[in-house]
Amino acid sequence: MALEEYLVCHGIPCYTLDGDNIRQGLNRNLGFSPEDREENIRRIAEVARLFADAGLVCIASFISPYSRDRLNARKIHEVAGLPFFEVFVDAPLDVCEQRDVKGLYKRARAGEITGFTGIDSEYEKPEAPELVLKTDSCSVNECIQQVIDMLQDRDIVPVDASYDIKELYVSENKLDLAKADAETLPAVQIGKVDMQWVQVLAEGWATPLNGFMREREYLQCLHFDCLLDGGVINLSVPVVLPVSAADKERLDGATALALVYEGRRVAILRNPEFYEHRKEERCARQWGTTCKDHPYIKMVMESGDWLIGGDLQVLERIRWNDGLDQYRLTPTELKQKFKEMNADAVFAFQLRNPVHNGHALLMRDTHRRLVARGYRKPVLLLHPLGGWTKDDDVPLAWRMKQHAAVLDEGVLDPASTIVAIFPSPMMYAGPTEVQWHCRARMVAGANFYIVGRDPAGMPHPETGKDLYEPTHGAKVLTMAPGLITLEIVPFKVAAYNKVKKAMDFFEPKNKQDFEFISGTRMRKMAREGQNPPEGFMAPKAWAVLKEYYKSLGQA
C-alpha cells in the first residue's frame, strides 16, 4: 500500500488489487486448488488490463506461485499492447513468518490451513522478473524508489531531475588548468547576492541548470514556472546574472569570461549568451507587482539592463568564513546524512524567522503522523534560508543561535533533526517562490514539505496589507507541476492556548481560549526586553532574541 500511497500523493493515477479486495468480491467463489489459483490470477490479470487501458498504474499484489499463471497474465497485457512488469518481492520464508500480520503462517504451521504457499505448497521462483526487491535488507522507502526508477526508465511515470544532482564545481584533476584559464579571461565583477546564486548553482540546488539561465530557460521559467526541455521540471524563479550595457559591449563576442567576487576569480562562464533584462515584465510576472519599494524588486530595478547566461564552472567550494560554513551542506551531503541516519522519510521545514513553539508543535505532529503511517525513522530537515534577506529580518547568525537553543532545550529532538543552511537569497515572491523553496528541498532528498501561512510573503510596501493571499502558497504547491517526489504537508493553524499555557492547534469552537501572537508583537516584546506568555517559546531561545534586539540598541 505504501507504493500506491506514494504514487497517488504525487499525482499519478493508481490502484492496488490484492487479496482483500479481490477474494472478498470478484473471486470469492474460488479456493486455493491449483485450478482455482490459475483462474484467480487470470481474472486479476483481466481486471488489471482494464485499469491499465484506462491509464492507471495497476499494482497487482498477489502470491501467484506458478510460473505459467504469471506468464499468462503477461500475455494478456502484451496482446492488448499494454506494458507489464513482473516484480519479485524476494523475502526469505523466515522473514515472511516474522511479519505474518494476519497470523496465516502460524495457522498454516499448526495445520489449520492447507495448501499454503511456502509451507505445504511450492512457490516457483520467477526466472526473469523486471525487478527484484530484497525486502529483508531494503527499507520500504528504498523499495519504492527502486520501483519508481523502473517505471521512469520505461516512461510509465515522469522523470524528475532531482535524482541526479548536477554540481558545477570543477573536478579536482582539472582545477589547476581551470584556475590558470580564469586568469587569462575577461572579467565581470559580481555582488554578494550574485555570489549566493553562484553557490546555489554550484551545489546543485537548481539542477538541471548548467549555469545562469539562457534566454530559452528564462522564458520557460518566467511564463510557465517550469523548464520544459527534457520533461516538466519545476523551476519557478529566474536564476539569472544581470550585467551593465557597458559590460555587454566589452564582453560581446567572448567565448568565456571569469566571474570576480571581492577580488577573487571564483568561476568561469563559458559560451555566454546576452539577452535583454526586461525588468518591469520580469517583476510583474515573478512578484505580481512592480512596486519599487519591494526590497528585491528594488534590487532588480537597480541592476544591469542585460542578462548573461552560460555554462558555469565554479573553481572552489564557496565558503563565507562566518562561523556557519559547517551548516552549509550541499544536496549531495544532505542525502548522505539522511542515509547515515537510516531515514525512511525526510520532512523539510523552510524558515527565515526564529522558531517558536507553534512551529515546533507542527514539526512534532508531522513526525507523529509519519510514524503512524508506518515510517520507522522520519528525519526533520530544519532548513533556514541563509542568503540575502531584508533589513528588518533577524540575521542568519542570530537565527542559528536561536535554533540551537530550541534543540538544546529539547523542544525538537536533536537525534532526528538535521539543521542546515539553504544558500538561496530570499525574494519575498509568495506562491511563485514557495515552489522554488519546495523544489530545492526535493533535490536534496526531502519527500515531505511543510508549508505554512503566507509562505515567502510580506506586507505590501505601500498599503501594509498582505501582498499575497495567505493560503495561496499552500494551495499552489498542491497543484504545482514537476514536484513528483514530494508530498505537501499543510500547515495547521497554531495559536497560544491560554488555558493550557502552551502553543496548540487552534479550535474555532474554543476560540476564547486562544490568543494569536503576531510576529510584530513578538518583535516588540523582544525589543522591550519583555518575556512572552509561558509556553510560547523555549526560554533559552527567547533569551537569544532579546539579546539580538538589545544589541541593536547598543549599535
N, C-alpha and C positions, 0 to 999 in steps of 0.2 A: 504493500500500500504506500510505502514511502516514495517509490518511483512515481506512482500515479499522482500523489500529492505534489511532488516536485514539478512534474510536467504541467499540471493544471495551474499551479501557482505562477508559472512562467508563461501562461497564455497559450499553451499547446493542448488542443483538444485530446482528451484521453479517456479510456475506460478500462477497468480491470475486470476480467472474468476469472472467477475462482470457484472452489467447491461450495462456498457459502451461497453464492447467488445462482449457481447452475444446478447443483444437486437438489436444491430445495424447490426448484421450479421446472425448468425445461427438461431436466434429466432425472426427475425424482422417481421415474419408473425403472431406472437402471440400477443394477447391483455392481459387484466387483469381479464377476467372472471375466475371463479373457475376452469373451464375445461382447459383454456389456462395456468393458473398458474401451474396446475398439469403437463401439458406437458412441460412447461418451465423448471421445476425442474427435470423432467425425463431426458430431453435432456442434461441438465447440468451435472447430475449425470453420464451419459454415457460418456461424454467428460472427466470429472474428473477421471473416471475409467481408461481411456486410458492414461492420464498423469501419474496416479499412477502406472499403469502397466509398464510404461517406466522408472520408478524410480524417478519421480519428486514428491516433495511435492506440491499438488494442493490445493490452497486456494479458496474455493467457497464462495464468499461474496454476499449472497442474502437474501432477507427478508424471503422467504419460510414460509408463515404464517400458513400453515396447517400441523398438525402432521403426517397425512397419507403420505404426499408427502416426508417429511423428512425420514420417516420410509422406504419408497420405495427406496430412494436414498441410505440408509444404506444397504438394501438388495442387491442392485445392486453390491456394493463393496464386501459384505460378500460372495455372490455366486462366485465371482471371486477370493476369498481368499486374498482380499486386506483390509488393515486397514481403518477404517472410524471413524472420531471424530466429534461429534456434539458440537459446541462451541456456547453458548448462550450469545450474546452481550446484556447484560441486562441494557439498558439505559431507564430511565423514559421518557414518551412522551414529557414532557415539555423541557427536555434536548435535545431531538431529534429536536424539533421545534426551539430551540435556535441555534442549529448548522446549520440546513437547508441550506447547501452550495448552492444547486441548486434552492432554493425557492419553492420546491414542496409542502412542508407543508402549506406554505402561500397560494398557489394556491388551495390546497385541502380545506382549511378553507373557501376560497372565493367561493367554489363550481365549480371552473374551472376544477377540476379533481375529478372524482367519483371512488368509489371502492378503495380508498386509505387506505392502512393498518394503523390501529391506529386511523383513523379519521372516516370513514364510512364503514370500513371493519375490521372484527375481526382478532386478532392475537392469535393463540393457543400457549400458553407458553410451551416450552419443559419441559417434566416431569423428564427426567433423562439424561441431557446432560453430556458429559465427562468433560466439563469445563464451568464455568460461569464467564464472565468478566464484572465487575461493572465499566463501563467506565465513570460514573459520579463522581466516587470517586478515581479512579486509573488513573495515567498518561499513556500516550502511551507506554512509556518505561516499566512501571510496567506490563502492559497488555502483551506486547511482551514477557517479561520474564516468565510470567505465561504459555503462550503457549509453549515457548521453554522448560520449565520444564516438561510439559506434554509430549511433543514429545521425550524428553530424557528418561523419565520414561518408555515410550513404545518402546524404542530402534529405534525410527524413525530417530533421529539425534544423533551424537556422544555426549557423556558426556565429559565435560571438568572439570578438578579437581579444577578450580578456584572458583567454587561456595562455596565449603566448605573449609574455611581456616583452615589449620592444624597448630595451635600454639603448641609449645613444652615446654611451661612453666609448672612446677609442680603446681598442683592446691593448693589453699590456705590451704585446710584441710589436705593435705599430706606433706606440706612443711617442718615442723619441723622434721618429720620422715626421709624425703629425705636428709635434711642437716646433720642429725646425721649419716645417712648411708654413705654419701660422706666423712665424716671424717675418716671412717674406711677403705676406699678403696685405692688401689694403685693409684698413681697419674701420670699424664702426663702434663708436662709444655707446654703451648701453647703461641704463639706470638700474636701481635696485629692484623695481618691480619686473623689469625685463629679465633680470638675472633670476628672479624667482620662477618665471616662466621657463627659462633655460633649465632650471633644476627639475621642474615638472616634466619637461620633455625628456631630459637625460635619464631620469629614473624610471620612465615607462608609464607614468600615470595617464598620459594621453595616447597610449597605444591605440591604434597602429600608426600614428603620425611619425614620419621620418624627420620632422623638424617643424619649424614655423610654417603655418598653413600657406599653401599656394592658393591662387585665386579660386580654382575649382573647388578645393576643400572648404575655403572660406565661404563661398556662396552656398554650398550644401549645408554647412553649419548654420549660417545666418537665416536661411529660408526654411530648412527642414529640421533643424536641431539634430541632424544626423549626418554621418558620412555614408555615401551610397555606393561607392565603388568597392566591390567585393563583399556585398551583404549590407544590411542595415545595421549601422554601428552608432549607438547614441553618443553624440558629442555636441553639446548644446551651446558651448561658449567658444568664441573665436580665440584661438591661441596664435597670436599674431605679433609681429615686431614692427612698430612704426618707425619710420626714418624721415628725415627732412628732405625737402626738394633739393637742397644743396648736396646732401649725401647721395641721393639718387643720381644726380648729374655726374658727380665724381666717380661713382661706382658702376654706372651703366656700362655693360659690356664685360665686366669682370666675371670670371668663371668661378671664383671663390673669394671669400673675404673672412677676416678674423673679427670676432666679437670681443671687445675690450671692456672689462669692468674694473674700475679703480686701478687702472694702470696695468692690469694683467690680461693677457690674451687667454681667454677661457674656453673658446670654441671656434670652430670653423663652420661657415655656412657655404655649402657648395651648390653650384648651379642655381644661383639666386634668380628670383623672379620678382619684379616690381609691379605693383598694381595700385590703383588709386585708393586712398583711405577716405571713403565717403562717410565722414564721421557722424553726421546727423542721421543718415539712414541706418548706420550701424547701431547707434544708440536707441533709435526708435524701435528697431527690431529686437535688440538684446534686452533693453530695460523697459520698453513700452513707454518711455518718456525721453524727452531731450532736455530736461531741466538741468541747467548748467551748475546748479548748486548741489546736485548729487555728487558725492565725493569722487566716485570712479569716473562718472561721465565727465567731470571737470578735467580729470587727467587725460581722458581720451581727446577731449576738445583741444587741449593744450599740446597734444602730441603731434608727431610728424604727419604730413599730408600724403605720405606714401606708405604702403606696407610692403615688406620684403619677405618672401617665403623661400624655402630651400631645404636641402638636406643638412641636418645638424650633426656635427661630430664634436662632442664635449671632451675636453682634454683631461680633466681630472675630476674626481669626486668633489662635489660642491660642499664646502664647509663654511659656516658663518662664525665659528670661534666665539660663540656667545655662551658657552657652558651648556648648551642644549643639543649639540650635534648628535649625542648618543641616542636621542629620541627620534632623530630623523631617519627612520627606517624606510627603505625602498619597498615597493610592492614585492619584489623577489624575497627580500629579507623578512617581510611580514609573513609571507606564505611559509617560509622555513620555520618561523617562530610558531605558527599555528600547528605545523606538522610535529614539531618537538613537544608541543603541549597535548598532542593527540586530540586536537579539536575535531569534532564531527559536525560542528555548527559554529559559524563566526557571525556575531551580530555587531554592527558598527553604529556608533553614535558620534555624529559630527557636531562640534560646538565651537563657538567663538567667545563664549561667556563663561563665567565661573559656574561650577556645578553646585546646585542646591539640592536639598533632599527630595524635591519633586522629580528632578532628573533621575536621581538615584533610585527612587521608587519605581520609575518606569523601566530602568535598566534591570533591576532585580526581578520585576514582574516578567519581563521578556525572557530572562534566564529560566524562571519558573515554568513558563509556558512551553519553552523549548524542551525542557526535561520531561514535562507531561506528554509531549508528542513523541517521546522515545529517544531523544538525543541524550547521549551519555556524558559528553564533555563540551557543552557550549562555552565559547570564549568570547568575552567582550573586547572589542577594539574601541577604546576611548581615544578619539582621534581629533584633537583640537586643531583648528586651522592655524598655520604658522606663518603665512605670508602677510602681505600688507593688509592692515585694517584701518578704519577711520580713526581720527584722533581721540574721540571720546570712548572708544572701546578699551577694555583693560588690556594692557600689553601682554604679549606672549609669556615673557619670563615670570610675571606675577601670576598669570593663569596657571602655568605649570606648577608653581609653588602651591597654589590653591588646590589643584588636582591631587598633588602628592599628599596634602593634608587630609583630603577626603579618603584616600586609600589608607593612610596611616591610622585614621580613626575607625576603619573597618566598615564605613558606610557602603563601600564596594569591596568585593573580595579580591585582594591582590593576587591570589593564586589562580584566578580565572579571568584576569584582566590584563590586557596589554595597553600601555599608554604610549602613544607615538604621535609625532607631529606630521600633519599634512602640509606640504610646502606651498600650496596654491595661494595666491592673493585672494582677498575677499572682494567680490564685485557688487554685492547687495542688489542682485538681479532677480530675486524671488524665484518663482517656479522655473524660469529658464536655468538659473544657476543651480538649483537644487538637483536637477538631473545630472549636472556635472559632478556635484559632490557625491551623489549616489553611485554614479557610474565609475568614478575613480576608486571607490572602496571595493566595488565589484572586481576591478582589475587586480586589487591586492588580495583577493580571496574571500571577501565577505559574501555570505549568502543570505543575510538578513540585514535590513537597513531600517533604523528607527527614524521616523520623520515626525516633526512636531508642528506646532502652530507657527505660521508665518516664517517658514524656513528661508534664510537668506534675504529676509525682508528688512525694511527700515521705515520710519515715518517719512512722508513726503517732505522734502526740504522747505517747501513754501506753505503748505496747508497744515502740516503736522499730523495728518491722518495716515493710516496705513497705506503705503504705496501699492501694496498688493493685497488682495482679499486673503485673509489669514489661512483659510482652509484649502486654497487652490494648490499650494505646493504639494500637499499630500495627495490630493486628487489627481494632479498631473502625473505624479510618479506612478500611480497605479495604472495609468494608461500609456505611459511613455514607451515608444518602441526601442528595441535594442537592449533592454535590461533583462535579458532572458535568464540569467543565472542568479537572480536576486529576488527575494520576497520582501515586500514593503510591510513594515510593522507600523501601523498608525499610532500616533501619539495620543494616549489617553489624557484627558484634562485632569491636571492635579492642582490642588489648592491647599491652603493651610486649614486643617481641621482644628478649630478652637477647642472642641471637646476632647479630642484625643491628644492635642498639643503635638501634632505631627503632620507632615505632608501626607495627603490621602487623595485617592481618586474622587473627583467631585461627584456628588449625588444631588441632582436637582431637587429631589423630594425633601432633602435635609439642607437646603441651601443656607438656612440661617446659621448652620454650624460652620460654614466655610468662609474664608477670607482670601481674596486674591491679592497677593503682594507683587506689585509690578516691579519691573527692572528699575524704573525711575525711583520708586520708593526705596528699593533695596540699596541703590547707589547713594541716595540721600542719607539713609541711616548710617551707611559705612563712612561717608564723608564727615558726618557729625559725631562719629565715634560711638553711636548707639549700638545696642545689641538687638537682633531681630527676635521675634517670638521664639520661645523654646521649641526646638524640633524643626525649625526652618532650614538651618544649615549646620553642618558639623562645626563645633566651636573653634577648633584649630583652623578650619578653612575660613571661617568668618574673620578670625584674627588676621589672617593674611590680607583679606580685602581691606580691613580697617588700616592696616599698615601701609597698603598701597595708597589709599586716599590721603592718609596722613603725610606720606612722602610728597604728594602733590602740593600740599600747603606749605611744605618746607622748601620747595624748589624756588 
